[in-house]
Amino acid sequence: MSSDFWPAQTKKLRDMIGMEHPIIQAPMAGGPTTPELVAAVSNAGGLGSYPGGYLSPDEIDSAIRKIRALTDKPFAVNLFTPEKTLRRKTPAKVMKKLGEIAGEVGAELPREIAAEGFSFEEQLGAVLDNNVPVFSFTFGIPKSKHMKELRRRKVTVIGTATCVAEGVMLEEAGCSAVAAQGSEAGGHRGSFAHAGEFPLVGSMPLTPQIVDKVSVPVICSGGIMDGRGIAAALALGASAVQMGTAFLTCEEAAVPAPWLDALRNSLDSSTVLTRVYTGKYARGIRNRFYDEMSGLEGKVPAYPVQNYLTRPIRNASRAKGNPEFMSLWAGQGSAMSRRCTAAELVTMLVSEYGEAVARLGGGA
Ligand SMILES: Cc1cc2nc3c(=O)[nH]c(=O)nc-3n(C[C@H](O)[C@H](O)[C@H](O)COP(=O)(O)O)c2cc1C
């Protein structure tokens, strides 16, 4: 591959991270991202990302060891920035509805909401102790002492922005790069700068507007499924892309069969953005849980309370192979998903990008 295959603007980030291709596999918490997936993407010249958001420091430590046994290439670990939660009482209407659904799937609702047995600081400790080269985060900005420590250790730090204001805040906080998460994206929205109403900016307008306002590299994320999407993102000024849904159907991912089928059978219009599953806005394939709960959209308690409340329902539904009460996270491009290995996907993405640029008359 010639040295000018990728546009010049991608070089800074590729060199900073040490990746050949400006393709980042998004961290996807909740089970689908295995150490095998992360290592396969990094071995193929992209950057694999491991999601530690829901995991204890020991679990993060053991995943990092597994990744290191499979690759000597750089990879990222991702965490959720902790946020203040208003622990108001869950409305009786929500509890009644959840109780009915739990009865139908044979699940028991939790009696009390227990706090996690570990802190963000401890999770970050596992990342730092293992000298992870790239750290990404979502849902806010870590405390300045944590940002300082990451910088001191020369970790490449990627924060998630869903609007220009958040992108500027992330640069000011010392991030090495900003992931611009468009509203097409699968999974949770990383929004943090807006109380109540939050920005729903698609990646097409979001990326160039953040590129124009920050001096660090910008990573375009949301709805990118093939090389055409990568060409579009780089044309908008992005230094790389971060793709989640496209990697969900890779053979190394651990996606339960009902979710995989839902992705395969999805259409452009199959996803909804809702907070009924976890209390935080997230995009996934519409199913009966959404239909039953959507009337209570404004009433469900904030994340993480709703997440704890619905977890037994989602787990029971998954155990029964029933897609109707699981969270089927997916972006708006899910219908373009392909079943292959991660290495095959990266190879296809690179050659499709080359074809897309050639069609435009470029020099790839
Ligand atoms: C199943 C799933 C889980 C996700 N979990 C995380 C996560 O733990 N941390 C994070 O920063 N982003 C997470 N995301 C969001 C991705 O980083 C990214 O914004 C999104 O996948 C991009 O949109 P796409 O899925 O259309 O490619 C998740 C996305 C999906 C689909």
The ligand as a Tripos MOL2 file, in Angstrom:
@<TRIPOS>MOLECULE
LIG
   31    33     1     0     0
SMALL
NO_CHARGES

@<TRIPOS>ATOM
      1 C1        -23.5090   -2.7340   21.3860 C.3       1 LIG1
      2 C2        -22.8560   -1.3990   21.5620 C.ar      1 LIG1
      3 C3        -22.2420   -1.1040   22.7750 C.ar      1 LIG1
      4 C4        -21.5620    0.1150   22.9240 C.ar      1 LIG1
      5 N1        -20.8660    0.3390   24.0950 N.ar      1 LIG1
      6 C5        -20.0560    1.4280   24.1760 C.ar      1 LIG1
      7 C6        -19.1430    1.5840   25.2710 C.ar      1 LIG1
      8 O1        -19.0460    0.7440   26.1570 O.2       1 LIG1
      9 N2        -18.3700    2.6970   25.2960 N.ar      1 LIG1
     10 C7        -18.4010    3.6510   24.2920 C.ar      1 LIG1
     11 O2        -17.6680    4.6320   24.3650 O.2       1 LIG1
     12 N3        -19.2570    3.5220   23.2550 N.ar      1 LIG1
     13 C8        -20.0580    2.4400   23.1620 C.ar      1 LIG1
     14 N4        -20.8780    2.2860   22.0650 N.ar      1 LIG1
     15 C9        -20.9500    3.3620   21.0580 C.3       1 LIG1
     16 C10       -19.7960    3.2680   20.0720 C.3       1 LIG1
     17 O3        -18.6150    3.7790   20.6710 O.3       1 LIG1
     18 C11       -20.0340    4.0790   18.7810 C.3       1 LIG1
     19 O4        -20.3930    5.4020   19.1010 O.3       1 LIG1
     20 C12       -21.1130    3.4790   17.8920 C.3       1 LIG1
     21 O5        -21.0150    2.0870   17.8280 O.3       1 LIG1
     22 C13       -20.9740    4.0600   16.4970 C.3       1 LIG1
     23 O6        -22.1050    3.8220   15.7450 O.3       1 LIG1
     24 P1        -22.3070    2.4990   14.8510 P.3       1 LIG1
     25 O7        -22.6970    1.4290   15.8120 O.co2     1 LIG1
     26 O8        -23.4010    2.8860   13.9180 O.co2     1 LIG1
     27 O9        -21.0030    2.1960   14.1710 O.co2     1 LIG1
     28 C14       -21.5660    1.0740   21.8790 C.ar      1 LIG1
     29 C15       -22.2090    0.7660   20.6740 C.ar      1 LIG1
     30 C16       -22.8380   -0.4540   20.4990 C.ar      1 LIG1
     31 C17       -23.4880   -0.7510   19.1690 C.3       1 LIG1
@<TRIPOS>BOND
     1     1     2 1
     2     2     3 ar
     3     2    30 ar
     4     3     4 ar
     5     4     5 ar
     6     4    28 ar
     7     5     6 ar
     8     6     7 ar
     9     6    13 1
    10     7     8 2
    11     7     9 ar
    12     9    10 ar
    13    10    11 2
    14    10    12 ar
    15    12    13 ar
    16    13    14 ar
    17    14    15 1
    18    14    28 ar
    19    15    16 1
    20    16    17 1
    21    16    18 1
    22    18    19 1
    23    18    20 1
    24    20    21 1
    25    20    22 1
    26    22    23 1
    27    23    24 1
    28    24    25 2
    29    24    26 1
    30    24    27 1
    31    28    29 ar
    32    29    30 ar
    33    30    31 1
@<TRIPOS>SUBSTRUCTURE
     1 LIG1         1 GROUP 0 **** ****
